[in-house]
């Protein structure tokens, strides 16, 4: 999994926590803990809504663990208990997107927004799902809707996702502006800094790209094959052969099985 994909997954999981009202636990940086088993589940609550939310918490855990079919089954149980629970349809949309069931996912997200038209977290997650389908204009519209919601507290997360998708769409000027706004709000976020550096690299603004990627690579725990290889490519473009080789060797030594290490060995700095 790439640095960007990891960050995107964390963004969706963060939105999921908000959708569920903070009942689930935040994602960890290490391997995901196994979800609760049937033997460890609490007794079914008497209230239909509480019963539905317990099932949603289980579904969220399975979803975070990549057990999408099991997560979908739990969501169906939640919807059966309370058919008008918007969070259930939003989570169902995420799971269906992960399974490649894009038509049903659209229906789920739209149903969630029918039930709760001002839920910015659902808009964010729907935007991300559309982005994965390369439906970039529709994704951008959902991100904009989320950002327009009064008192939305996760604007930085949505700006980062929106900028990432704008870059994927080739809208580099828009991506630079959006990611710069996200970076100003959270300069410690390595994913935002990386995506911004990559956009600047693609625009040919190598000095500025160097500034952002240096901040990431200065913290060994944040650097990875992608960030080090981007630094190597930037130095190559700036004519700093020694710097390019230095970063390339770090990629090779620390991440010998990575695609980036192979590119370094082949001298493919411009790919």
Helices and strands as residue ranges (DSSP letters): H 3-19, G 38-40, H 48-64, H 68-81, H 86-98, H 102-115, H 120-132, H 136-147, H 155-168, H 172-185, H 190-203, H 206-217, H 225-237, H 241-254, H 259-265
